[in-house]
Amino acid sequence: MEDRYADGKDIRRNPDGSLIFTIQENESFTEISKRLYEAGIIESSIEFEIMIKKEKLENAIKPGQYTIGFDDDPKTIIQKITQ
C-alpha cells in the first residue's frame, strides 16, 4: 500500500508514523480546516471551524510545521497550531 504522505509538501510522514502538517503564511483557518479534513486528519471541517470560532482563535493560527500524532483530536490540533 502506497503512503500518500511519503513525499508530501504540506503533509509528510515522520518515521514514527506521525504527520508533519505545514501551515503557510496567510493561510486562513478555513483553508487549514479543509486540508486537514481532505487529508483524513479530522472527521469534520465544520466542527473544527466551529471550535476555532467558539474560542475566538481565527487569527491566532501561526504558520509553521506541526507534528500531529495518531491520537491527536481536533482540540489538541487547535492547541498546537495556536500556541
C-alpha positions as CSV (number, residue, x, y, z in Angstrom):
1,M,0.0,0.0,0.0
2,E,1.4,3.4,-1.0
3,D,1.7,6.1,1.6
4,R,0.1,9.2,0.3
5,Y,2.2,11.3,2.7
6,A,5.6,9.9,1.9
7,D,6.7,12.7,-0.5
8,G,4.2,15.3,0.5
9,K,5.0,19.0,0.6
10,D,2.5,20.3,3.1
11,I,1.9,17.0,4.9
12,R,4.6,14.4,5.4
13,R,5.0,11.3,7.5
14,N,7.6,11.1,10.2
15,P,9.5,7.8,10.8
16,D,7.4,7.2,13.9
17,G,4.2,7.4,11.8
18,S,3.1,10.8,13.0
19,L,2.5,13.6,10.4
20,I,4.2,16.9,9.9
21,F,1.5,19.4,8.8
22,T,2.7,22.7,7.4
23,I,0.7,25.9,7.7
24,Q,1.7,28.6,5.2
25,E,1.8,32.3,5.9
26,N,-1.6,34.0,5.4
27,E,-3.4,30.7,5.2
28,S,-6.9,31.1,6.6
29,F,-8.4,28.8,9.2
30,T,-11.0,27.6,6.8
31,E,-8.3,26.6,4.3
32,I,-6.4,24.8,7.0
33,S,-9.6,23.0,8.2
34,K,-10.3,21.9,4.6
35,R,-6.8,20.5,4.2
36,L,-7.0,18.6,7.5
37,Y,-10.3,17.2,6.5
38,E,-9.2,16.2,3.0
39,A,-6.1,14.5,4.4
40,G,-8.3,12.5,6.7
41,I,-6.7,14.0,9.8
42,I,-10.0,15.4,11.2
43,E,-13.5,14.0,10.7
44,S,-15.3,17.3,10.1
45,S,-14.0,20.6,8.8
46,I,-17.2,22.3,10.0
47,E,-16.8,21.1,13.6
48,F,-13.1,22.1,13.5
49,E,-14.1,25.6,12.3
50,I,-16.8,26.0,15.0
51,M,-14.3,25.0,17.7
52,I,-11.9,27.7,16.4
53,K,-14.6,30.3,16.3
54,K,-16.0,29.4,19.7
55,E,-12.6,30.1,21.2
56,K,-12.1,33.2,19.0
57,L,-8.9,31.7,17.6
58,E,-9.5,32.6,13.9
59,N,-6.4,34.9,13.9
60,A,-4.3,33.0,16.4
61,I,-3.1,30.3,14.0
62,K,0.6,30.5,13.4
63,P,2.4,29.4,10.2
64,G,4.9,26.6,10.7
65,Q,5.3,22.9,10.9
66,Y,3.3,20.9,13.4
67,T,3.6,17.3,14.4
68,I,0.2,15.6,14.5
69,G,0.0,12.2,16.3
70,F,-2.4,9.3,15.8
71,D,-4.3,10.2,19.0
72,D,-4.5,14.0,18.5
73,D,-8.1,15.1,18.5
74,P,-9.3,18.4,16.9
75,K,-8.9,20.2,20.2
76,T,-5.3,19.1,20.6
77,I,-4.6,20.1,17.0
78,I,-6.1,23.5,17.6
79,Q,-3.9,24.0,20.7
80,K,-0.8,23.0,18.7
81,I,-1.4,25.4,15.8
82,T,-2.4,28.4,18.0
83,Q,0.4,28.4,20.6
